[in-house]
């Protein structure tokens, strides 16, 4: 069964709240679905002044957020998970939006920052209990790299049926739907790499710079990964979207994006980002190889549109080894205490990918029934 689409772009409030948006923004934010309420607040350029004029309002919003978090993270209510991760996506978008957009003024708005931190703390606490990752008693770089490789090779997501389906059975329509779902994170990845470079240890900078250079097309703008992926979308008829098609994601897809951004914008969680990134580089090559085989099976590839995935099949093998050898190993050798964060990031990414792939697989399988076609 397809999940209800959730709009998380800067226009996320949408037609459903146009009337309330014309009224009092703060009152509307207490009654709208949480993701719409937070998007509305992000777009309110005089938010500071409005909140200052109603000193009790922030506490009411915090209470509402805590209530929604309880439903999402304790009761695992699907709609609450959609709303919480949609809200968090909108809050993170403030950190990457174009500086000409009016909402950029709210990047560090204290009310919105407090909401973000409420969600982050509750989410991390919930995931920490669920994953229960423990670092070795006396970690060093080599033992942590071995632990990451073992964690990766033994996880079910490595052989997730989604990619066998894409390779052997999926229709062109289903593969294009996969591309659309893959858009938000792929088109944001350059920014994520930049975040990884901020405050990086000197030993890791060469590897990180090489990753960024490859992501940027090694000096050829047409070969930048963002442009390669956009070319693919253009060829298959997926037009541009303000939110890079994040609106098609269920909560599992939003959570995967939010996972990166949580570790990017919070310096205290930087080392979790290294684990998240390492697993991403390890997972992609084999899975993308199956995807490319499926694309060719349905007639794609004649216009160079598969270059984005072809590039990752080859280069991510190098990047995966580079992350482990040149980034994680020296950092853990220098600071063994951060090994737990790196391992948590790796386990967290494996888990989020597994959940996202399962949800997407179910959604793709539903597409032929929705359109009265057989795959």
N, C-alpha and C positions, 0 to 999 in steps of 0.2 A: 504493500500500500504506500502510495507516495505521501511524503511528509508535506504538510502545509508550508508553502514558501513564506519566508520571513524577510521583510524588507529592512535592510540595515544601513542603507546609504544615507547621505546627508538629507535626502528627501524622505527619510524613513517614516516620518509621521504620516505622510500620504494623505489621500483624500478623506480617509476615515476620521481625521481629526481637524479638518480645515476649519470647521465652525468653532471648536474649542480653542484652536490656535489663535483665533481672532479675539477670544476672551482672555481671561487671566491665565498666563502661561504656567504659573506656579500651581494653581488649582488643577489645571489640565494634567500636569505632570503627576498628580496624585491619583488620577482616575484612569488615565490611558494605560494600555498594556505597557509593561516596563520598558521594553525595547523602544517603543514609540515615544514614551515619556522622556527617556534619556536622549534620544535623537533630537527631540524638540528642544530640550535644554541646551544641548550642544550648539544648536542653531540660534539661540537667543543671545544676541550680541550685548545686551544690557543685563545679562544674568546677575552680575555682581550687585548692581544697583537694586534689582528686584529682590534678591535674597536679603540684602542689608535692610530693606524696608519691612521685611517679615521675618524677624529673628527666630521665631518658633518653627518656621517651615522646614528648615534643614533636618530637624529632628524627626519630623513627620515623614520626610522622604527616607531617612535612614531606617526608620521602623518598617516602612514598606519594602525596602530592599532586603532587610533581614528576613522578613516574612517570605518573600519570593525565593530567597536563598534556601530557606528551610524546605520549601516544597521541591525545589530543584535538586538539591544535593542530598537531602535526607530521605525524601519520599520518592525521588527519581521521577518526578512528574514531567512528562515530555514537554508539555506546553511551557512549564516554568523553566525548563532547561533551554528551550528556544528563546524565551524572553531574556533570561540572564545572559546567555552568550551573545544574543543580539545587542543587548545593552553594552556589554563589554567591548564588542567589536566597534560600536559607535564611539566609545570613549577612547579606544586605541587609535581610531582613525584621526582623532585630533592631533596625534603626534606625527602623522605622515601626510596630512592634507597640504595642498598648495597654500603658500603664504598669502596669496591674494584672496582666499576664501574668507568671508566674514567670521566664520566659526573658529578660525585659527586663534582668535583672541581668547578663546576658552581653553586653550591647551592645558594651562595650569590653574584653571579655575578651582578654588578650594572646595567648593561643593561637589563638583564633578570628580575631583581627585579623591575626595573622601568616599564617594560611591565606588569608584574603581578599586580603592584599597579594601573596602568591605568585601567586594566580590572576590578579589584576588586572594585575600587571606582565607576566606571560607573555602574557596576552590582548592587551594593548595593543601589546606588541612584535610579536606575530604580525599584528595588524591594521595596524599601522604599515607593516610590510614589504609587506603585501598591497595596501594602498590607495595607498601612496607619494604622499601629498598634499604639495605644496610651495606655500608662500605666495609671492606676487609679491615681487620684489626690494625694492620701495619701496611697501609697501601703505598705502592709506588707506581710510577707511570706504567711500567710493563704489566703489572698485575691488573691495573684498571683497564688497560687496553684489552687484555685477555678476557676480562669480565664482560666488557662491552661486546666483543666479538661472540662470546658464548651466549650472551643474552639475545643478541640479534639472530644468530644461527638457529637457536632453539625455539624462537617465538613463532607462533602459528601464522603471523602476518606475512612472513617471508614467502609462504606458499598460498597466499590468500586466493580463493576461487574467483574473485573479481577479475584478476588478470588472465586466468585461463579462459574465462568467459569472453573477455575482450579479444583475446587471441583467436579463439576458435568458433565462437557462436554469435557474437554481438552484431547487430545490424549497423549500417552506417549512422542511422539516427541515434542509436544508443551510444556509439563511439563519440559522436558530436556532443551528445549530452555529457559524456565524461569530460570532454575538453572544456565545456562551459563550467562544469563544477570545479575543474582544476584551475580556473582562471585567477581567482582572487589571490591565492598564495603564490602562483607562478609569477604574476605581474608585480608582486610585492617583494620578491626575493632579493632583488638588488638592495633595497632598503634594509632588509634583515642582515645581509652581509655587512653593510656599513655599520650597523649597530654592533656587530660582533667585533669590529675593528676598534671601536671606542674603548680606550683604556686597556687595549690588549698588551700582554706581556711581550717584551722585545723579541723573545725566542719564537713567538708565534706569528709575528707580523709578516714575515715573508710568505708563509703559507696562506694567510688570510688575504694578503695583497694579490697573490696569484689567483685565488678563487674569485676575487672581485674583478681582476683583469679578464678572466675567462667569461665571467658573467656580463661584462661590458663589451664583449666581442673582440677582445684583444686589439683594440684600436680601430675596428671597423664597425661603425654604428649600425649598419644593416645586419651585422651578425650578433649584436647584443641579444641576450636571451629574451628580454622583454619584446624586442622587435621581431625576433623569430617566432615567438609564441603569438604575437599579434598577427603576423602573416598567416599563421595556421588558422586562427579564428576567422580572418578575412576570407581565406580560400573556402572554408566550409560554411560560410554564410552566417557566422555569429557576429553580430554587430557590436560596437563598443557600448559600454555601460558605465555610468558614473561610479558605480560601486564595484566595477570589474566582475560583475555577475555574482557577487556575494549573496544577492537576494535569492538565489536558487539553492543555497546551502541549508541543510538542516542543522540542528545544534551540534552534531558531531563534526561537521565541516567547519563551522564557526569556532568550535573549541580548538581544532587544530591550528587555525590561524591565531586565535587568542593565546595559545600556548607559546608560540614564537614571540608574540608581542609582549606578553608578560615578562618573559626573560630578557627581552631587549630593553624595555624602558625602565626596568628596576635593576639598578646596579647590584643590589644584594642577591639577585638571582642570575647574574651573568654566567656563572659556571654551569647552571642548568642549561643555558643556551648552547654551550659547547656540546653537551650530551645530546640535545635535541638535533643539532646540526649534524653531528657525526652519524646518527642513525639515519637521518634523511639521505645523506650521501651514500650510505651502505645499502639502503633499500632500493633506491631508484633504478640502477642499471638493469638488473634482471627483470624487474617488473615492466620497465619501459620497453625492453626488448620484446616482451610478449605483446605489449600495446602496439608497437610498430608493426609486428607481424599481422595483427588484426586489422590495422589500418590498410595495409597493402592488400589484404584479402578482400576488403570492400571497395578497392579501387582508388584509395588515397595515395599520394606520394609523387604524382607526376609534376607538380609545380614547386617542388622543394619545400612543401609545407611541413614535412616531418623532420626538418633539420633540428628543431628545438629538442625533440626527443632523441634523435640520433646522436646529437651532441652529448646529451646526458648519459647515454648508454656507454660511451667511451670515456668521457672526461670525469664522470663521477667515480669511476673505479680508482682513478688517480687521486681525486679529491678525498675519497673515503680513507684511503691509506694515509694521505697527507694530514687529515684532521687527527687521526689517531697517533701518528708518529711525530709530527712536527708541532702540533698544538697541544693535545691532551697529555702526551707523555712528559714533556718538559715542565708543564704547569703543575702536574701532580707531583713530580719529583721535587719541585720547589716548595709546593704548598700541599702536603698530603691531606690536610684537613678538608680541602674542598672536593675530595674524591667522591664523597657521598652525594653532593649536588650534581656532579657530572653523571654518576650512575642513575640518579633519580631522573635527570633530563632524558637519558637514553630510554629508561623503562617507560617514562611518561609518553615519549614520542611513539614507541612501539604500540602502546595501548591506544593512543588517540588515533593512530593510523588504522589499526584493526577495527575500531569502532566506526570510523569514517568509511572505510572500504566496505564494511558490511552494510551500512545504511545506503551507500551509493549503489552497491550491487542490487539490493532489493528494489531501489528506485528505478534502476535501469531495466530490471526484469519486468517492472510494471508498465514500462512505456509501450510495448506492443499492444497490451490489452487496452490501454487508454486510447490508442489510435486504431484499434481494430485490425492490427497486423500481426503476422507471425514473424519471429526473429529469423 
